Amino acid sequence: MSWIVLSILVIFLFSFVRGDLTAALTETAKLSSQVKCHQEAATLVRLLRDSSTVPVAAASVNGVLKPVGEYSSRLDINSSGVFLKDVNYNDNGHYEFLCSGTPVRIIRLEVLVISDISASEGNTVKLPCFSVTLGEPVESVQWETKGKPVIRVKRSNQMVEYGERFKDRVSLSPDWDVLGDLSLILERAQLEDQGDYFCYVLKGSQERGDPAAGRLKVHQMHIETSTTPSNTKDSCSERRGPWWLFAIVATLVGVTCFGI
Ligand SMILES: *[C@@H]1O[C@H](CO)[C@@H](O)[C@H](O)[C@H]1NC(C)=O
């Protein structure tokens, strides 16, 4: 009997406990879809590392969740969800929705600093990502762009899955799990490769850890058309020699011919 109660409890716990999400600095993070409490008052708090809490939003008189305090200017609550705007690095951490003081949803927000990386069209570029893999239950490494996979490498057998467009153009360092270097090596960079790239390690069930992000810019290769004609012109004028030499020769020839 007790195991039934236990498994129901486990299912119940897992039905709301976590939600991992990432947002880049200054972007808007959707913390949650609308949270509804049945009659009880809803609140949203921030859980800090020192176990203190900061109120983020609370239900007003009509039961609608409203941002409070310093979040008044940065929190948008509308029919599509709860949004935290202009994300800063201190927004990293856990957020908890409560119904009458009982937690119903915990969200972990991970704030990413996007580094700018540039490449020339056709060249190889490396997007950095690092994570401690030694003694960690890292199952695979995944890179994504525009919400689609770029590469996924399984640790157990080094099996590689590629996102379309990236087949045979992307790789990780062969000893990535020894070095903890999960940087993405992208070969033959194309203009369409431009965009934000996200790196994650997948540990255990669904946990995405140690994310890193890079904003790739690909520069077009120019064929320098302006130098070629000017070079030609220079060598022509050199070959032609000084104008006065021609004038003297022409005059001499003219005089000689006239004399004859
Ligand atoms: C809700 O707010 C977010 C963030 O400001 C915005 O992007 C979204 O369009 C809004 N949705 C509605 C339905 O107003």
The ligand as an SDF file (V2000), in Angstrom:
LIG
                    3D

 14 14  0  0  0  0  0  0  0  0999 V2000
    3.0130   39.4190  -23.2340 C   0  0  0  0  0  0  0  0  0  0  0  0
    4.2330   40.0910  -22.9000 O   0  0  0  0  0  0  0  0  0  0  0  0
    5.3750   39.6850  -23.6340 C   0  0  0  0  0  0  0  0  0  0  0  0
    6.6190   40.3730  -23.0920 C   0  0  0  0  0  0  0  0  0  0  0  0
    6.5030   41.7640  -23.0230 O   0  0  0  0  0  0  0  0  0  0  0  0
    5.1410   39.9770  -25.1100 C   0  0  0  0  0  0  0  0  0  0  0  0
    6.2500   39.5760  -25.8770 O   0  0  0  0  0  0  0  0  0  0  0  0
    3.8890   39.2620  -25.5630 C   0  0  0  0  0  0  0  0  0  0  0  0
    3.6220   39.5940  -26.8960 O   0  0  0  0  0  0  0  0  0  0  0  0
    2.6960   39.6370  -24.6860 C   0  0  0  0  0  0  0  0  0  0  0  0
    1.5630   38.8340  -25.0900 N   0  0  0  0  0  0  0  0  0  0  0  0
    0.3190   39.3310  -25.1600 C   0  0  0  0  0  0  0  0  0  0  0  0
   -0.7160   38.3730  -25.5700 C   0  0  0  0  0  0  0  0  0  0  0  0
    0.0790   40.4880  -24.8960 O   0  0  0  0  0  0  0  0  0  0  0  0
  1  2  1  0
  1 10  1  0
  2  3  1  0
  3  4  1  0
  3  6  1  0
  4  5  1  0
  6  7  1  0
  6  8  1  0
  8  9  1  0
  8 10  1  0
 10 11  1  0
 11 12  1  0
 12 13  1  0
 12 14  2  0
M  END
$$$$
